[in-house]
Amino acid sequence: MVELNQLLLEFERNLKSEGVKKEWKERRESWVSDVAASVNLRYLAELLVELESNLQGESVDIQWKGRRESWIEECLGASIVQEVSSLLRELETNTNSEAMADEWQQNREKWVQQMHEYQE
């Protein structure tokens, strides 16, 4: 599960600062520590929800608004690695490329491949 933590951190690290809310800058450092130290899958899913809730509205696709509530419920009910990785992947897919660092596009393919390892 350590690797899933790292994949979540990598996704967050590639978000542009203007893609997240101002409050995130204050929470970010302790959030990164929490993710890195987490050995509890449910807590990791909660941290994923926290990250999503700190994204600016324009950072995600317009249809995300309709999916968001059930996505949060699924995160909070997730109990296996495949569920959490799938939910992280879904968030990444719905995050606009403008909200991501320029180098994300070249790193994304490897990240997606690593994510797929959890979904088998």
Secondary structure, 3 states (H helix, E strand, C coil): CHHHHHHHHHHHHCECHHHECHHHHHHHHHHHHHHHHCCCHHHHHHHHHHHHHCECHHHECCCHHHHHHHHHHHHHHCCCHHHHHHHHHHHHHHECHHHECCCHHHHHHHHHHHHHHHCC
